[in-house]
Every structure is written in structure tokens, then in C-alpha cells.
Amino acid sequence: MLPGPLTPRGVPRSRTPRERFDGFVLEAVTALEERWSEELGAVEFAVEETPVLPDDWAASTVPLASLVEGSRGAARRLVLYRRPIELRADGPAELGALVYTVLVEQVAELLGRTPEEIDPRYEPE
């Protein structure tokens, strides 16, 4: 955003929803990597707007994240889907907590551990 009458130089502008979401993801990934750096060293974390669902998708819910296995030496990718997660949160605090919960659950699945092992503070829902 360029400076203007409502955002002069030196005045911080507000973050977009995408920037706010990415900030929550970065914060959560940083916290998880501090504890699990060796195990997560070869994992890429990514954010996409929405999942691409097959035409025959029959589930009543949309996935919040997915794990994409690497092929031919490519790193595994843990992908969070921004819009489905945002739609389930009632505000910024709940959004941050939901992002962290989804990441803990995905890392637990990736590492073959329970979410409580990944973060003892984990509380489902």
C-alpha cells in the first residue's frame, strides 16, 4: 500500500487478512520447528487459498490441510488452506489458535506421534 492521506509515511498500515493468516502460520511453524527441528528440517510449509477437490468428493467437510509427499528427492509439503480455516474461526484469536491446532495435528500425523507429544498444551477443538 502506498502512502496517502489516510496512510502517511511512518504510520503502520493494517495487515490484510492474507498477511494476518500468514503471520499466524509463520508463528506456529517457528514454534514447532524450535522443538522438532531435526524431524521437520526437510518439510516445506505452504499456504494455499483452497484445496482442489476431486469431482467425486463426497465428504461433508472441506480439508483444512494436507500433506503432499515429495517425489524424486523433493521435500514433503505440509499445506494449510487459508479460506476453510478462516471460515471456521470467529475472530483473530480463534484463528491463531486454529492455525496452531491444525499444524500440530498435521505434524503429529507426519511424524507418527500424537498431537500431545508434539505439543503438551494441545487441546482438540
VMD Tcl script that draws the C-alpha trace (Angstrom):
set ca {
  {0.00 0.00 0.00}
  {1.35 3.40 -0.93}
  {1.35 6.35 1.48}
  {-1.67 8.60 1.07}
  {-3.88 10.93 3.08}
  {-5.08 8.07 5.27}
  {-1.75 6.24 5.47}
  {1.07 8.81 5.61}
  {4.70 7.72 5.90}
  {5.60 6.43 9.32}
  {2.08 5.25 10.12}
  {1.75 1.48 10.07}
  {-0.98 0.25 7.80}
  {-3.27 -2.57 8.79}
  {-2.46 -6.03 7.57}
  {-4.61 -7.78 5.02}
  {-6.39 -10.99 6.04}
  {-3.86 -12.96 3.99}
  {-0.91 -11.25 5.74}
  {-2.51 -11.84 9.14}
  {-3.06 -15.54 8.33}
  {0.50 -15.94 7.03}
  {1.73 -14.34 10.26}
  {-0.14 -16.92 12.34}
  {1.31 -19.72 10.21}
  {4.84 -18.36 10.50}
  {4.50 -18.01 14.26}
  {3.18 -21.56 14.64}
  {5.77 -23.12 12.31}
  {8.57 -21.30 14.12}
  {7.36 -22.64 17.48}
  {7.09 -26.20 16.16}
  {10.45 -26.09 14.40}
  {12.17 -24.97 17.62}
  {11.13 -28.22 19.26}
  {11.17 -30.55 16.23}
  {13.86 -29.01 14.02}
  {15.59 -32.28 13.20}
  {12.36 -34.05 12.22}
  {10.93 -31.08 10.30}
  {14.12 -30.00 8.56}
  {13.11 -31.50 5.21}
  {9.48 -30.36 5.33}
  {8.20 -27.35 3.40}
  {5.26 -25.44 4.85}
  {2.89 -23.70 2.47}
  {-0.42 -21.85 2.41}
  {-2.94 -22.12 -0.41}
  {-6.30 -20.40 -0.65}
  {-8.47 -23.51 -1.01}
  {-7.97 -27.21 -1.69}
  {-8.62 -28.62 -5.13}
  {-11.20 -31.32 -4.58}
  {-11.89 -34.19 -6.98}
  {-15.22 -34.22 -8.80}
  {-16.34 -37.25 -6.78}
  {-15.68 -35.60 -3.39}
  {-18.45 -36.90 -1.12}
  {-17.39 -35.70 2.33}
  {-19.48 -33.03 4.02}
  {-16.40 -31.03 5.06}
  {-13.51 -29.44 3.24}
  {-9.95 -30.30 4.35}
  {-8.08 -27.68 6.35}
  {-4.64 -29.01 5.42}
  {-2.91 -31.76 3.53}
  {0.42 -33.49 3.40}
  {1.95 -33.79 -0.06}
  {4.61 -36.47 -0.27}
  {7.73 -35.42 -2.15}
  {8.77 -37.33 -5.22}
  {12.21 -37.75 -6.78}
  {14.05 -36.05 -3.96}
  {11.53 -33.23 -3.48}
  {10.67 -32.27 0.08}
  {7.37 -33.17 1.65}
  {4.97 -30.23 1.83}
  {2.51 -29.53 4.58}
  {-0.15 -27.27 3.06}
  {-2.68 -25.24 5.05}
  {-5.80 -23.98 3.29}
  {-6.47 -20.40 4.29}
  {-10.14 -19.91 3.39}
  {-11.54 -23.09 5.03}
  {-9.60 -22.32 8.21}
  {-10.67 -18.67 8.25}
  {-14.32 -19.65 7.79}
  {-14.18 -21.81 10.92}
  {-12.73 -19.07 13.17}
  {-14.80 -16.36 14.88}
  {-12.01 -13.81 15.24}
  {-8.25 -13.25 15.18}
  {-7.56 -15.01 18.49}
  {-9.55 -18.06 17.47}
  {-7.92 -18.01 14.02}
  {-4.43 -18.08 15.54}
  {-5.41 -20.95 17.83}
  {-7.00 -22.90 14.98}
  {-3.95 -22.46 12.73}
  {-1.74 -23.78 15.54}
  {-4.07 -26.72 16.25}
  {-4.22 -27.73 12.59}
  {-0.43 -27.54 12.31}
  {0.10 -29.60 15.48}
  {-2.29 -32.27 14.20}
  {-0.63 -32.38 10.79}
  {2.89 -32.53 12.24}
  {1.76 -35.32 14.57}
  {0.45 -37.31 11.63}
  {3.60 -36.62 9.64}
  {5.88 -37.77 12.45}
  {3.70 -40.69 13.56}
  {3.14 -39.22 17.01}
  {0.18 -37.97 18.97}
  {-0.65 -34.26 18.97}
  {0.02 -34.22 22.74}
  {3.59 -35.40 22.06}
  {4.08 -32.61 19.54}
  {2.77 -30.01 21.99}
  {1.69 -30.98 25.52}
  {-0.67 -27.97 25.55}
  {-2.65 -29.43 22.64}
  {-6.40 -29.47 23.18}
  {-8.60 -30.73 20.35}
  {-11.28 -28.27 19.24}
}
mol new
graphics top color blue
foreach p $ca { graphics top sphere $p radius 0.5 }
foreach p [lrange $ca 0 end-1] q [lrange $ca 1 end] { graphics top cylinder $p $q radius 0.2 }
display resetview
